[in-house]
Amino acid sequence: MNICFIGGGNMATALIGGLLGKGFSAAQITVVEINADNRARLQRDYAVRVFENLAEGVADSQVIVFAVKPQQMRVIAVQLGPLLSGQIVLSIAAGIRLTDLARWLQNQNAVFVRAMPNTPALVGAGITGLYSFPMPTQHQRESIETIISAVGSFVWMDSEEDMDAVTAISGSGPAYFFYFIEALEQAGKELGLPEQTARKLALETAFGAAKLAHDSAESPATLRERVTSKNGTTERALLSMEANNVKQHIVTAAKAAAARSLEMGDELGNAE
């Protein structure tokens, strides 16, 4: 399987590194990148084939991965359409709906895949939501999963509308956790801890709690209850959060992100 990345930014770089680590050869990967410095970096660090010209890059590739900014998608898709002949077209551009991508490409022979990865993919710990139309064959599905699993796990969606929720929960989700870590670090400093100590305590606690929740068969609610002693310090903190509706504020914030994802789909799809 030969793969062409259109765009050589952070997420493409993460996928390329992951694929090479999974046994792909550099000869199986091409990148179309207009920035000369990025081309040089990719060639130097990964020895993959790099091109400035779109036609050269997609030749002999079975999978095309759109890894450019959403605002660039329409222009590039219009150029790419005549070059396609039944490949898998996988988009990791936020907010771009597959119906719009297919319309811009003016090509009905491809299998279109929308993917929403998140930034932990940069350290091989990502989670990606996937949706495809038409329904891929088993071989095509395995090819898609091979690419995405190079940087973490994945989950398939039954409906493209679900991708707005995926964007809100996992796509934007890392920022929510970084925000909470920031708050814990600030609390530590205000309680008199040195900055580096407060940061280490916040980071390691977040990492450990996430790993425990990930590895445990018990629900997050049960794990929370187990660390919350009656009339103890944890209970006092959680009662303060409940009094300030922290949980509901988080839910409301995630819903706002989903609403924005829906708006972006409308805005980008109508852009000409």
Long-range contacts (C-beta under 8 A, 24 or more apart in sequence): 1-28, 1-62, 1-63, 1-143, 1-146, 2-28, 2-29, 2-30, 2-60, 2-61, 2-62, 2-63, 3-28, 3-29, 3-30, 3-61, 3-62, 3-63, 3-64, 3-65, 3-147, 4-29, 4-30, 4-31, 4-32, 4-57, 4-58, 4-61, 4-63, 4-64, 4-65, 5-29, 5-30, 5-31, 5-32, 5-65, 5-67, 6-31, 6-32, 6-54, 6-57, 6-58, 6-64, 6-65, 6-66, 6-67, 6-68, 6-76, 6-80, 7-31, 7-32, 7-33, 7-66, 7-67, 7-68, 7-69, 7-72, 8-33, 8-35, 8-38, 8-39, 8-41, 8-42, 8-50, 8-67, 9-38, 9-67, 9-68, 10-119, 10-122, 11-67, 11-92, 11-117, 11-121, 11-122, 12-65, 12-67, 13-42, 14-121, 14-122, 14-124, 14-126, 14-151, 15-65, 15-67, 15-121, 15-147, 15-150, 15-151, 16-42, 16-46, 16-48, 17-46, 18-121, 18-124, 18-150, 18-151, 19-147, 19-150, 20-46, 21-150, 22-146, 22-149, 22-150, 30-57, 30-58, 30-61, 31-57, 32-56, 32-57, 32-58, 54-79, 54-80, 54-83, 55-83, 58-83, 58-84, 58-87, 61-87, 62-87, 62-88, 62-143, 63-87, 63-88, 63-90, 63-143, 63-144, 63-147, 64-88, 64-89, 64-90, 65-90, 65-91, 65-92, 65-147, 66-90, 66-91, 66-92, 66-93, 66-96, 66-101, 67-92, 67-93, 68-93, 69-93, 70-94, 70-95, 70-96, 70-264, 70-268, 71-268, 71-271, 73-101, 73-104, 73-268, 74-100, 74-104, 74-268, 74-271, 74-272, 77-101, 77-104, 77-105, 78-104, 78-105, 78-106, 80-105, 81-105, 81-106, 81-107, 82-107, 84-109, 84-110, 85-109, 86-110, 87-111, 88-113, 88-136, 88-140, 88-143, 88-144, 89-113, 90-115, 90-144, 90-147, 91-115, 92-116, 92-117, 94-167, 94-171, 94-261, 94-264, 95-167, 95-261, 95-264, 95-265, 95-267, 95-268, 96-265, 96-268, 96-269, 97-160, 97-265, 97-269, 98-131, 98-132, 98-133, 98-160, 99-269, 100-265, 100-268, 100-269, 111-136, 111-140, 113-144, 114-160, 114-163, 115-148, 116-163, 116-166, 116-167, 116-170, 116-171, 117-148, 117-151, 117-152, 117-171, 118-170, 118-171, 118-173, 118-174, 119-174, 120-152, 120-174, 121-151, 121-152, 122-151, 124-151, 124-152, 125-152, 126-151, 126-152, 126-153, 127-152, 127-153, 127-154, 127-155, 127-170, 128-152, 128-153, 128-154, 128-155, 128-170, 129-154, 129-155, 129-157, 129-162, 129-163, 129-166, 129-167, 129-170, 129-171, 130-154, 130-155, 130-156, 130-157, 131-156, 131-157, 131-159, 131-160, 131-162, 131-163, 132-156, 133-160, 163-261, 164-258, 164-259, 164-261, 164-262, 164-265, 165-258, 167-257, 167-258, 167-261, 168-254, 168-255, 168-257, 168-258, 168-261, 169-254, 171-261, 172-254, 172-257, 173-254, 176-250, 176-253, 176-254, 177-206, 177-210, 180-206, 181-206
